[in-house]
Each structure stands twice: as structure tokens, then as C-alpha cells.
Amino acid sequence: MSCGSCMGGDKDESDNKFQQGSENDLSNGPAQNRGCTDIFCLPIFAAAQVVFIIVTVAGFADGNQDKLYKPRDYQGGYCGIATNWNNGTNLKDQPKMTYTMNVRSFVDVVMKQTICSSQASDVMMQLLPSQAAKDEYLCDCCRSPCTKCDGAYDFGGDLASASAITDTITKRMAELTDPAKAQELFSPGGANGQTFSTDKFWSEVTKYFNTVCLPECQPALGDSGSRSYTYVPPQDSVFYKHWEAVLDATSGNSDVVALKDVLTSAFTFSALPTTVCPYHPSLCVPLPGIDVKETTAGSDYCTFAIAADVIGALGDVAAKAFESLGFEAFSGAATESFGEWLGDFQAALDTFIVVAILSFVLGVVFLVLLRFFIGVCVWLAVAATVVMFFFFGFFLFVKSNQCSGAGILDTGHQVSVAVIVAGKTAVSDAVSGESGSEAISGDGADYRGRQQYSRFGKKCLVWETQDRMPEYEAANYTALSPANTTKNFCRNPYLEDDPNKAKTIWCITSDPDVMWEECLPIGVIQPECLHG
């Protein structure tokens, strides 16, 4: 039995058919002979409505209706609300949901370039108390082949002296801390051009900002009550202890002092005062060169806007990014009225007429040309379809083998390099009559193949003549002996008691920015993904 069963009395199934002339004739509207057999459903329905009303009244009495529409910050607090969940921050005087710099994301590359540079490595070798600590540092910075690294870090250039660290890092950080240098921050020619002027940065721009509640979308920094924040890597970062080792250093060595001065001065930011931004100073750092405005006049929601003095440095890249973030034009279009649309149409009526006539003429010309070139068009369409099948087939193949944490472009680059190297080797072997085994097992210590390129296509240096990592020579490692390699073939040389060991074959590259990188045996298009 179910609620809402409304029909006449119990009759034979044949008498219940809806047909014209019967008592169930529906041609003139609902059947007249009807009734509810499940009458007890009515009080249940009425009780449900009463409970709904009670819950609604209780919600209005004990809850805060403003939370239904107020914006929220990064930790779930409601902007413009005094009492937040779990004894959260009082945000009564901060009604606007806006954005501040995510210092950790912005500084990440510069931090690694600083603490993992050649100059910093020399300093750390002086400061660290044991060989185990030194080996750990070399592995954390991927300066030595080890299982956690696929290759050396590429920060846009190594820093091999104290003056190089001071000059380069000071310039890069000044663009993040000094509003006067905002246009250089996003310029391809700036010190951070490789990081913040690229499509990748703008496509991931949201991760570089914190969502916070402030009195206005972009409060002035000012001097009254302003705070300072000196960046230190988070404690869950492998670089935290190395950074702290430099800060805690008491050595008077000039290199140590110079590195320590850079960490304490270049990485210091100005933050909004607590009365304006009631969060930790690291969450209250405004980003130079980015304005933040209301999405619509009077709205509590804010959106990014490009500062006037930075427009020339950004160009189309920024325009595409801001379009996806809801730039100012989106806000304006959302508030236009029908009257404004009609007025715009009347003002541009002559343009519409000209466009209509030209469209008709072009349409006729197109049809005439199509009559004579229909065969060409058909074959071009067929060819384009075939090309698209190959392209999307390759894309799907790359996507299906994409490892967790790897970008689709990096994966495609790696696959392309592997295919090209395999094809080049096959042709070379066919011409010369040579051949070799590309067998590999485990970590590749037994690999004796002829791969001469890293997984991203960097040319390998000859082991015996390279001077970038001079400890890797035949006298120290059996895998590099003349019997096993006399050229620049990829290997995984290590001693059993070495603390740092690569997880597969690798080589020292000719790229000045990447000291070493892993390799794939010739013919292996996709490696095994360690993390899925």
C-alpha cells in the first residue's frame, strides 16, 4: 500500500480501463468518481509540514541567516560574522572576501634556488655536523643521485658564489616585496620572468593566493600598525632544517655570513596590520602589481584586476588568465540591463546593416567557390580527420600513461624523446650492423645499454672527461670502467655503502641548469610510475 493511491473502489482490472463512454472517461477532464483509499497519509503529510515549520523557526531563532550568503575565507570562516565555528576568528569588521599573496607558493622556487645552489652547498658542508647529515642535504636538494629525485633541480641557473646569491636572490625577492618593481615581476625580462610570466603560472594562479576576509578588497599597506614577516620554509618541508641550520650558524666565515644575511633580509615582507587583517602575518602580505576589486559595486566578493603599470608587461597571457578568474569585464557584463543592450544596438545599427550585407555577399561567394572546389574540400576534410585521429590517439596514449604528479606536457615530451631516440638508434644499427642489449633490472646497476640522452632529451656528457661531478669516474665505480662504458652512456654507478643511490640509470647532462637527470633504456616509451 502506498500514500496517494486515489481511485474508486475495488473493481475488476478490466473495469478500471480509461476509455471514452465509461465511468473512467477522461476526455472532459479528471474522473468524477475518485477518492483516497490511504487516508492515513494525510496526517503524516501534515505532521511533516509542521516539523518543517518548527525546524525553520528554530533555525531563525538560534542560527545566523547571514551565513547562508556570506563569503568564506580559506579556513571556512564567514566574512562579516563575529562568531565563527570552532572559536574561529572574529571577522565582523572584515566583510570582503579578497586575496593576499600565498608566500609559500611564490617563494618556493627562489627558496630552493637559494638553499640548493652550489654556493649554499659549500656552506652546508661546513655547517652540517656529520656525513649522514651532509648526504641527507645533498639528496634533499637533488645534488646527488638518490631515490627521491628524478634529476637535478632546474631553477633557471646555479649560483656558484656569495656575490651571485646576493645579487640574484635579492633581485628576485625585491620584485615580490617592493611595489615599485611590480611590472618587472611579471615581465619576461624580469628576474622572475621564467616563473611568473608564463602560461603555466596564470593557469594555476589561484594556488598563489590566500582567500581572506578584509574590510575592503585592497586595503592600503600604510605605516601605522604594519607588520613584517620573514619567510621560513614550513616545518613539514625537507628544507626547513637546512634553512634553520644557516640561520642558527655562529660561524664568522664570510660565505656563511653572506648566505645568512640573504635569508634574513631578502625574504622579509611587509604585512597588513592586525586591525585590518586578523590572521598570521604570512597570510596578510599583498602582492605587488595585482589590484583586487569588487566583482560588482557593493558586493562582498572581490576579484583580480591587473594594475595599470603592469599591463604592458603581461599582454595576452594575463588577459587569458583573468578571463578565467572573472575579470572586471565579466562583472560589468553581468549587470547590464535590457535597456542598455537596446541602446547599444541602436547606436550600432549602421554597423549591423553593413555586416549583414557583407555576410550575404560572402555567403554567396562561398557557395559559388564551393561548387568548383567541393572535391578539394572533401579531401582536405578527410585528411584533417585522419590527422586528428593520429593526434588525439597520441594524446590519449600519453594521457593513459601519465604518472601521478607529472604534467601532460612533460609526459608528452618524455614520450616523444623516447620514440625519437629509439627510431634514431634503430636506423643507426641498421646502417652500421651494430647491436646491443638494453636489458635492465631493479635499479639499473646491471644496465650496459647505449642510451646517450636523459628522459627529457638532454645530451649526456662522457663520464671520464666531464668535470661537473668529478667523483664519478672509472677509478671509483665499476659501472664506469672501460669494460662497461667508454662513452657517455647512461649508468647507475654506486657503491654498496653509499647513502645516496639513484633509483634507476642516469647521466650527467650538458644542460648548464640541470647537472644530472634520469634516463630510460632505448625502446622503453613509458617508465613504471612509482606513485601510480
RAMOBEL-V546736 format. One record per run of one state. SS is the DSSP state (~ for helix, > for strand, _ for the rest). FROM is the first residue (numbers start at 1). LEN is the number of residues. If there is no record, write none. Layout:
SS_FROM_LEN + SS_FROM_LEN
//
This chain:
__1_5 + >_6_1 + __7_6 + ~_13_4 + __17_19 + >_36_1 + __37_3 + ~_40_23 + __63_2 + ~_65_4 + __69_3 + >_72_1 + __73_5 + >_78_1 + __79_6 + ~_85_3 + __88_8 + >_96_6 + __102_1 + ~_103_13 + __116_2 + ~_118_10 + __128_3 + ~_131_10 + __141_10 + >_151_1 + __152_10 + ~_162_16 + __178_1 + ~_179_7 + __186_7 + ~_193_4 + __197_2 + ~_199_5 + __204_1 + ~_205_4 + >_209_6 + __215_12 + >_227_4 + __231_9 + ~_240_8 + __248_6 + ~_254_12 + __266_2 + >_268_4 + __272_9 + ~_281_3 + __284_6 + >_290_5 + __295_6 + >_301_6 + __307_1 + ~_308_7 + __315_1 + ~_316_10 + __326_2 + ~_328_7 + __335_3 + ~_338_10 + __348_1 + ~_349_52 + __401_7 + ~_408_25 + __433_20 + >_453_1 + __454_5 + >_459_2 + __461_17 + ~_478_3 + __481_10 + >_491_1 + __492_14 + >_506_4 + __510_6 + >_516_3 + __519_14
//
